[in-house]
Amino acid sequence: ARDAGLKLLREHALIAGEAVTGAKRIAVDDPATGEIIGHVPDFGVAETEQAIRAAVDAFPDWSRSDPHKRAAFLREWARLIDENTEGLGALMALENGKPFDEARGEVAYANGFIKWFAGEAERLLGETQDSPLGHVIVTFREAVGPCALITPWNFPAAMLTRKLGPAFAAGCTAVVKPASQTPFTAIALAELAYQAGLPKGALSVITGDAATIGGVLTASPEIRKLSFTGSTPVGRKLAEQCAPTLKRVSMELGGAAPLIVFADADLDLAVAETIKGKFRNSGQTCVCPNRVYVEASVAETYAQKLAAEVAKIPVGAAFEAGVKVGPLIEDKAIAKVEEHLTKVQASGGKVLTGGKRHQLGGRFFQPTVTLGGDDKLFRDEETFGPLIPVFPFKTEAEVLEKANDSEFGLASYLFTRDLDRAFRIGRRIEAGMCGINTGLMSTAVAPFGGVKSSGYGKEGSTHGINEYVDIKALTLALK
Ligand code: ADP
């Protein structure tokens, strides 16, 4: 499988569909070993400007093209992605470190966006309305313009297709800046897009220093839209940089998701779903449960069951059979997990399982469960690693207050058999998404996005395409 991934690895960026290399390069490593798997160009201002020019030049034809043709292109791209599932999965496993099976799952998840938005291209509906001025108003949903898309390393395929699917469906062109830790998946996907018939110029993938490339993209008056997935501090900075040119902006930022378990819940289900939610991508997702609150009467039982299951999770490198948790993306990610663990222990939390760097060494950490201590840190910061801190609570009012006492509001989770309570809390929780009796909610058909410092805008679902269109109103004076 590894070889199938290496076959798709290209050490060049793509400007307007052309492969471009440079003398200065960035090394990309395999997080499991720290071994260099390849290099990409370290591009800057000049190449970013070329990519913008290409996106601007390609925009008129692409945005005015028949949306059914764009749908056909998206379907062909999706077909090629399906055909290359093994290779793309392996490439992601190599550069991100996630288990190969999980990486293949991400390919299917990522492709779900392209398939969904192929349909949305065919449904770019407008409205008609009688006006009190005696006119008729007709609206069209038109592409916003050339887009800048900046994506993170945790889902190298899905975070890209979730933006490119609706962008292309709407008729936008794009310049993509993938994370430097995981650029190869983005380049491979872009090559497949060109194989599927994307017009030259409609897509560029620029690798290099993030602040430089981001600076040029955000400053450009011709780039009309930025969609960013990443950390809240960088998101804030980019939003600021977009203000002078008044770009449309979508921000999918950090989270600190609460997961709440009531005493009436199916505890086995809650344990299984906590594990599914938490250990996806080895704990490195913005919707991972960051803090678990359990009603005091069942807290010990839940935590012991959870610890017993977590202790069995197979840890290892991506291509080892049966592995469920891989290495973290880089050394500083391990340091952060250690810091969070030390702090929760210092405030009275007890380690029930794990608690140390893994014997595999490098960037591997033991899947860890703690019980008790102070939850404040976990309201303020996401751990982004395989640590589940469990905190007992007494009343619904208390836990709701704790859940909401956070700067962030992306995902949340709730386990209860009481339907009234599920709706009551579901409606009052300050988060863009709430999973009820489930730890996994992400699919192309679900509206994904947060509130507060988790950002704004929706990806996926029937709302996703709205981020890439402007509404044009024609008013007709019909006699
Ligand atoms: P993470 O914690 O996921 O690495 P970042 O926000 O640092 O979050 O990174 C997400 C994406 O944003 C990556 O593609 C990264 O290269 C890019 N990025 C980081 N800093 C900047 C910046 N100053 N301007 C533009 N993009 C940036």
Residues whose N, C-alpha, C, O or C-beta is under 5 A from the ligand:
A	BS01	ADP	I150 T151 P152 K177 P178 A179 S180 A210 A211 G214 T229 G230 S231 V234
